[in-house]
Amino acid sequence: MEYIIDLENVTWERGNRTLLKNVDWQVKKGEHWALLGLNGSGKTSLLNIINGYEWPTIGTVHVLGNRFGATNVPELRKSIGWVSSSLQEKIYKTDLTQAVVISGKHASIGLYESVSKEDLTRALEMMEIMGCQYLVNRVYDTCSQGEKQKILIARALMANPQILILDEPCNGLDIFSREKLLNSINDLACLSGGPTLIYVTHHIEEISQVFQKMLLLRRGEVYTSGRTIDVLNEEALSSFFEYPVSVEQRDERYSIQLK
Ligand SMILES: Nc1ncnc2c1ncn2[C@@H]1O[C@H](COP(=O)(O)OP(=O)(O)OP(=O)(O)O)[C@@H](O)[C@H]1O
């Protein structure tokens, strides 16, 4: 079986610190994962390794069938979308929303080529998938935080990625904007031929039923990975957080409270 992400025994050291230790993680195409961990647990470090921005000290990394060390990483990166708050800061605030989306075609910030009719049509399609086509012709900075997230996901889709990393996309959103964004993400997850999603979060409340697999990171190590329904329960999470928690499940969504 070919995995689209295959990390074997990945350890990453910086100075005298081990930031990732013996990480094994295999992701199949079309299998959407949530990646959960507290602040500083190593989530971003892991994503940096998957994107080839950092190299493991020990272990092997295969992404989309390519072994890091024997492949052209910048080329490979075109197949991986990564939407994060640091991206949001880079976007030119006075650009129109559709220009921001089109810039995802070459992962540029801003547009440096004339826009073809096909690019515009595709951008509008991507905006429609994310439920934000109504924002066309709006200046990016006049959009709400939730709308900006949708634009940035549409931008990432423009390059037709096989893997799409959504790095804490609901940060800074109120409960209504959060639910709207999660609905659009669910639609995207169900899109035939769409990317495999990796949803990074601190909050189990955001993990909807489309994320059937989970990886729990703690202090740079995989605490556990497997089916979400097996992982998101009181016993497993109390042990993971090293603190007693209660977990409720309703309508295929979860909530957690400290006991
Ligand atoms: N380049 C680096 N050099 C040294 N230490 C680093 C480097 N990158 C990350 N770290 C450290 O590794 C640990 C894990 O950081 P990382 O950003 O991967 O965690 P995270 O799970 O993404 O956290 P958060 O949820 O707060 O974003 C932290 O203690 C961080 O300070």
The ligand as a Gaussian input file, in Angstrom:
#p B3LYP/6-31G(d) Opt

LIG

0 1
 N       13.853000      25.697000      14.876000
 C       13.738000      25.427000      16.178000
 N       14.792000      25.480000      17.001000
 C       14.667000      25.208000      18.314000
 N       13.512000      24.867000      18.903000
 C       12.424000      24.799000      18.142000
 C       12.460000      25.073000      16.743000
 N       11.203000      24.905000      16.252000
 C       10.432000      24.544000      17.299000
 N       11.147000      24.492000      18.431000
 C       10.651000      24.094000      19.764000
 O       10.031000      22.822000      19.594000
 C        8.909000      22.698000      20.452000
 C        7.705000      22.322000      19.609000
 O        7.348000      23.453000      18.825000
 P        6.208000      23.425000      17.723000
 O        6.096000      24.807000      17.166000
 O        6.467000      22.321000      16.792000
 O        4.926000      23.083000      18.607000
 P        3.361000      23.199000      18.254000
 O        2.742000      21.928000      18.708000
 O        3.192000      23.590000      16.840000
 O        2.917000      24.375000      19.216000
 P        1.721000      25.445000      19.082000
 O        0.460000      24.676000      19.229000
 O        1.972000      26.354000      20.227000
 O        1.869000      26.127000      17.758000
 C        8.768000      24.013000      21.189000
 O        9.341000      23.893000      22.467000
 C        9.562000      24.980000      20.321000
 O       10.120000      26.020000      21.104000

